[in-house]
Amino acid sequence: MRLSRKAATAGSLLAAMAMVTSTTTPAHAATNDPLRAQQWGLDQVRAEQAWPTSTGAGAVVAVVDTGVDFSHPDLKANLLQGATFTGCQGTSPCGNGDFRGPDGENNADEHGTHVAGIVAAVTDNGIGVAGTAPDAKILPVKVLEDGSGSFGEIADGIRWSADNGADVINLSLGGLPGLQALTLTGVESDVTDAIAYANERGVTVVAAAGNTATPLCNTPAFEPGAICVASTDRNEVKSWFSELPNKPDLKAVTAPGGAGLAFCEDDIVSTVPLGTGSAGCGESDYDYYAGTSMATPHVAGVAALLAAQGRTRENIEAALLDTARQPLTDVTGLYSPVYGWGIVDAAAAVQQPGATTSVDPAPTKGNGKGKGKPKG
């Protein structure tokens, strides 16, 4: 069975989550990244407050998605050679995770580069944006082409990631509502089994809830062992398009994913393949997307901060869920059908017991030499 995604269509969740261009309160940033002031999502998850304790150094996050632009100056210092599982003729994998795929073309595959930047864009390098885990490494795994990929290809990407150094797997992709029935009945088990395989190897799996405003996480976020991530807007209100973060094992949180309405700066700014930024948002190599796809890498980035502390998968999951806060009230330890355990809190999570490794207390300086220009 193949999944598909309608890019730039508010509220659609198919193989990769919908992306919608849609003003922010300037952040009081400690970095020189020109677009940092528009990254309200980092403030909502309290990422900078966590960096004195962990910057993600030594952790690896697999972005299982549409591939990544290896030439992007705000990413390349943090990129590892990955793998490509879609479009292969015969032997698989057949590439290194580049967004262009085996045919060498960009087939509307900007999504993975945006996700990667939210996780670990090079930070304090004088260009672009900051990453949630600024010193983590990104392992690009291309399983989607033109927003589409099979359950088998996605499962292969998950397994390969678990076998090739990933501490965290980010799945900003999913199926339409109702496909949970296929996995619950065993008709489709490839991705379910692959998530279990990753968990058994100590890998934290984080997956997008979906963008069709239904009451349950869509698959694969619905599957046992995956942390389902719903979306909030900049006011900490559930995004109108987001699925509710409900699933049987209650492994569900929320994170900033944008408004998906009219203003670019109400959404999540991040890297895109060079030259593919939308004219309407005024950036060439960056863009503003909305979706649970954008919420998920915020959580994956926080998971990387925790993984860099030498924590087990079980402890990473507990730290994420136990310290997540209900919006506006900051109450922890309370499950809500609208927000799950709440918005992830990086600053609180890295202070939870379970860390075994001391971490470099400051983000590594990037080597970018250009100057970005904030959107006017």
N, C-alpha and C positions, 0 to 999 in steps of 0.2 A: 504494500500500500504506500502511496506517495502522499506527502504532505505538501502544502503550498502556502505562500505568504503573499498578501497584497501589500506592497510597500506604500508608505505614505498615505495610508487609508485609516482614518481614526477608527479605533475599536475593533479592527480585524486582527485575529490571532490565528495564523495558520502555521507554516513551518518555522518561520522566524516571526517575532512579534511585530505588530504594525508600528510604523514610524510616522509621526505627525509633527510637522513644524508648527509651532504655535507662537511682569517685567520684574527684574529681581531687585531685592534689597541688596546693596553691595556688601560683600563679605569683608570681614576684617582679616585679610589673609596674611599669612606669614611667609608667603612665597612670592617670587617675582614673575609668575606666569600671568600674562596680560589678561587672560579670560577668567582667571581665578575668582574675581569679584562676582562673576555671573554663575559660579558653581554653587548655587544654594543647596544643592544636594549634599555636597561634602559637609556643609554646616549642619544640615539636618541629621546626618549620621554621626556628627561630632568626630570626624576623621582627624582633623589637625590636633585635637586634644589627645589623641592616642599616639601620635607620632613620637613624642618624647620617650615612649615606652617601646613601640615597635613601628617600623616603617615597612615591614614585609620582606626585609632582606633575607634571601635564601629560600623564600617560598615560591612555588610555581603554580600559576593558575592556567588551566587549559580553557581556552575560549572555543568551544565546540559550536561552530556557527558558519558564516559565509566566507571565512578566511580573513586575512589581515593584510594591509598594505605595508610591506616590509621597508618601503622607502620613506615612510613618514618620519620626519625628524623628531617628532614628539613621542615616537614609539620605539624606534629601531634599537636604541640602547637597551631596552628592556625586552626585546623579542628573542625567542629561541626558535630554532628550526622545528617546524611542526610536521603535519601530515595532511594529505588530501585524500578523501574517500569518495568524492562524487565526480562523475565524468570520466572515471578511469576506464580504460580499454584493456581488460584482462587483469593484470596484476594490480593489487590495491594494498597499501596506499600508493599513489602515483604522483605525489608532489609534496611540497613543504608547508602547505597551509596558506599560500599566497591567495589573495582574494580573486585573482584573475582565473584560477583554475587551469585544467589541462589545455583548454582551448586558447589560453592567453588573453581572453577578453574579460572585461568587466560587464557582467550580465546583471546589472542592478544589485551588486553584492557589496554595498557599502556598509551594511549592518554590522558585520563582525569587527570592522575597524573602529566603529563608534563604541561598541561594547568594550573592546580592548582598552581604549583610552580611559573609560570610566574606572576600570580595574587598576591600571598601572601606567598611565601616561607619565613620561619623564617629567619630574617636578623640579621647580626652581631653576629652570634652564633658560629663562627669558623669552620663551615662546609658548603660545597656546594655553593649555590647561594643565591642571595637576591631577594625579591619579589618587584613588582612595588608598591604595597601598603603593606608595611611590617607588619603593625599591624591590618590589616583587617582579618576577619574570613572567612573561606571557608565552604560553605554548599555543600557537594558532592551529586549529584543527578544522579543516574545511569539509563540512558534510552537507552543505546547502549550495545550490547553484540556482541563480535567479529566484532565491527564496524558497527553493524546493529541495527536499531530500527524503529518502525512504527511511522507515524505521530501522532497517538493516544497516544502512550507512551511518545513521546517528549512533546506533549501538556499537558499530565498529569503532567510531571515533571516541566514544566513551571508554571502551576497553583499551584502545591504544593509548589514550591519555593516562589511564591508571597504570599501564605498564611502562610508561616512558617519563616518569618523574613528576606527574601532577600531584600536588597536595590538595588542590581544589579544582572542581570542574564546574564551569559556568554554562548553563543551558538556557540561553535566551531564545528559546524556540518551543514549539508545542503544537498540539493538534486541536481541532475544533471541538467544542463542547459535545459530549456524548461518546467520544472515542475512549473514555475511561472504561466503557462497557467492554471494549475489545480486550483490554488488559485484565480487567476483573474476571472475565470468563476464560482467559487463557488463549483466546483466538490470536492475540498478538502479545508476544512475551519478550521480543528481542531487547527492547529498551529497558523493560523491567528487570530482566536478568543482568543486563549490562550495568545498571545502577547498583544492583546487589554485588556484582563483581567488584566494582570500584570501592564500595563501602567495605567489603572484606579486606581490601588492600589498604585501608586506612584513609581513603580519599573522601573528602566532603563534597557532596553534590548539591548544587544550588540551581533552582529552575524557576522560570517565569510562570506566574499563575495564569496569565492570559488576558486578552483585551476585549472580551465580549460580554463583560458585566453579568456573568452568571454566578450562582452561589458556590460553585466548587472550583478548586484548582483544576486546570486542564492537564492532560498527560503531556510530558513526563513529570511535571511538578506533583501530580496526584500520586505518583508511584511511591511505594514504601522506600524509605531511605533518602529521598530527595527533600530538601528544604524548599517549600513553596514560597514564592515572593510576590506579594501584591504591591500595588503602586499608590503612593501619596503625591499630592501636589505640594507646592511650596508653602501652603498654609497648614500642612499636616492633615489635610482632609483626603479621604480615599478618592483617587482619581476616578472620574465618571466611567471610564472605559474598563477599569480593572475588574477582573474576577475577584470574588471574595476569597480570602485565603483559608479555605476549609478543606480538610482531608482527614481520613481516618486516623492517621498516626499523630495528628496535631503538630506536625513539624511545619509551622507556617509563621511568617513574619511579613512586615511591610518595609518599604524603602522608597526613596524619592524616584518617581518615574515621570513627573510632569503633568501638565494640565491637558494637553492635546486640544487646545482651543485656538486662540487667535494670535497670541504674542510669542515670538521666538523665545524670549528670555524667561517665559514661564515653563519652558521645557528644559531638557538636559543637554548642555553643550559638551561636545567631545570631538575627538578626531574622526575624520572620514578620509578615504583615499584622496590623494592630492588632486585638487582641482574640481572635486565633486560637491563641494558645499553649495547650498541653495542660494541663489542670488537674493532672494527675499530676506534672508537672515544676515547677509552681508559678510560672510566668511567664505574663503575659497577652500581651505583645508580643514575646516571645522564645521559642525552643523548642530542644530537643535532638534532632537527627536523626543518623542513621548512614547511611553509604553512600559509594560512590565518588563520588557527587554532591557530597559534602562535602569529599572529598580534592581534587577537581579545582580548586575555587576557591582553595584554598591555593596551588596551583601557578600559577594564573592571576594571583593577587596578587603572587607573587614575579616572574613575568614582567613585570608592570606596574612593579615597582621597577626592573627592568632596562631596560624601554622608556623610562622617564623619564630614563635616563642617555644617551639618544640612540643606543642600540645598534641594529644591523640585526637582522632576524628570525633570520638564520643565527647571529649572535653570541648572541642571547638563548637560542636552543635549545642552543648549545654550552655556554653558561654554566650552564644548568639541568642538563644531562646530566653535564657534566664535574665539577661540584662536588657532585653528589648523593652521599650517603654510605650505605654499607651499614649497616643498623641494628645498634646496639650496638657495632660495631667502628669506625665512622667511616671505613672504607676507601673511597677514591674511585677512579674509573676501573675499577671491576670490575662487570661485568654479571652479574646473577643472575636465573634464571627465576622466582624468587619475588618479587623486589623491583625488577626492572629494574636501572637504574643506581643505585637507592637512594632514600632520602628526600631531597627537595629541601632545600637549605641556603641560605637567603636571605643570611645573613651572608657566606658564602664566594662566592656567585654575584656579588654586587655588587662584589666586589674583583677579579673576573676582568678581564683586559685586554679592551678594546673599548668602554668608556664614552667618550663624546665631549662630554657635557654635565655641568656641575656642577649639583648639586641642593640645594634647601633642606634643611639638615641636621636639621630638626626637624619633627615633624608639626604641621599647622595646628591651632590650637585650635578646637574645635567651638563652635557657638552654642547648643547645647541648654541649657535652664535647669532642667529637671526632674532629680530624683534617682531613679535606679533603685534597686531593692532586690535584693541578691543572694539567690539561692534558698537557703532554709534546709534 
